[in-house]
């Protein structure tokens, strides 16, 4: 794919990098490189200005409470506004766990701290007294990336979606957004929020490619991406799904059936 | 009460014996469970009978090596430590170790308790065992799904240290900003150890580094020297808090690859040049923790030096085991920092290596394997001519290596450990080393497999 280039922005890589979320950036970079797409990764941290026209694809991972508060403060400036503008302008975005929460409208922690979000996603999060921890399988409803996502969740926040965004998928096994309504993650334009660690993208290459394709389309005109040899990715995905089934005694068919 | 303790001890001994006979493993946790059910205060009562009291070693990495080194030094000093040696460090493991080292009435045959305790178990262990010395090695992101976040953990550990008696001592790693910040509210006296020579520094902080911010004011710390992970010399540019002065330090370190390091040790009373047979800078920290602990327990230069010289490798922490005319170099690699240090050591072994990487996701390993994406496997990728991935999450391991840049033609996946070991040995030439990097329960599995094959002594036969 000569002549194509992708500019990735890794937001707060040293602060929001819990549970191996940087693996998502590794996956994006490799999958571009294997296709001959020129890829650059810029890191933006506290105090660095964000130029909404600069990047095609943004990534923000999860973080611990302390780090999350620093980032919340930093995003409350014009930087949060610029990130929203970037997504409105066609950039793709992936946010995980703590990063996902900060891009919503607000996060009220279990200890009573109120963290305002940047309202990119129409979601609100409230901290709970227990953590949702475990392997997860989700039926992904994202157009062009349908299928089952596998990952690992570890969060106490309960996130509820408003009318301004739709869920990333429906939980087949695990808790997802709040453990009650069966939704997991959210999607607004080409921006995705989710609770899934794992890292998420290496074992879910269709979602990785969806992000790459949509990010490339911001500045390039193209139909699709040439396929890669994903046999190892599929084997790892299959092994993770088999694990979820064993844990939850999920019938093998349920994972393939369309949700109502 | 006496009878109840005796019954619990008898049950503990019997279950330990039975689980060894049945080949269920070293029998370290289950017997403790049985005992605590029979007599919940069994550990308190047995610990109170140790004339020289108890020492606890806690932290993410290095507990086993530190306590084994310290045990070797204590023995040189004529003491007889009761020690949970096989790394079973929950309250159940400690209880079982006490029973194993006691007569049937519950009187310990040793005179000092030396227990490694899981960071999350520290509060319970402090309450139950009333230690005279607590050593904390480091705090890294390890199994966050089990322990919660580091700050929460640090607060709990602070709470535990706050309940120590005023004549107790706490020995902390000064090079770890989070550990060095602990115990400020504790009535016990605080002591610190650290590395004081800067030749061993790394160019920049790796992403696996965890505590890079000042715990008081949250400002990013400045590092003037950096050893590995977030270990180094640091200060806070805003509030001025900085690395404490060390009482026990390595003033010179000369690394010798997988063979170990030469370390010049300095204490308030004496100095010594030691030949440490354990590889990696992280083992220099373990040595400092053990030597500092020994000094705080009243031992001198002779005991420390002889203890280090006579030290036998902690289980799975760099053992070399001959198998089939090849040598298996067995290294426990259970979290990002540990793995990065192992990779740094392997880089001294050249390229064209045969590597066996075993990733498990059992409870003791942490169910979440996301952490492998925090390891710098990109630095390992150029080293193997062949890598066999195995364990309950074998495919995750293989996928990580593919994305780290290892050519898939050099990658092989074997879900079952025996097949994986055979495949790795077949790839190695006569006399060559196979590097086995294994998570905690995978190390146990591999040890068990090797002893079944007659290649290694069973765990409980001791190191």
Interface residues (C-beta under 8 A of the other chain):
Chain A: X13 X14 X17 X18 X19 X20 X21 X22 X23 X26 X27 X30 X46 X64 X65 X66 X67 X69 X70 X131 X133 X134 X135 X152 X154 X197 X198 X199 X202 X203 X229 X232 X233 X235 X236 X238 X239 X240 X243
Chain B: X141 X144 X145 X148 X149 X150 X151 X205 X207 X212 X213 X218 X220 X361 X367 X368 X369 X370 X371 X372 X373 X374 X392 X393 X394 X395 X396 X398 X399 X400 X402 X403 X404 X408 X411 X413
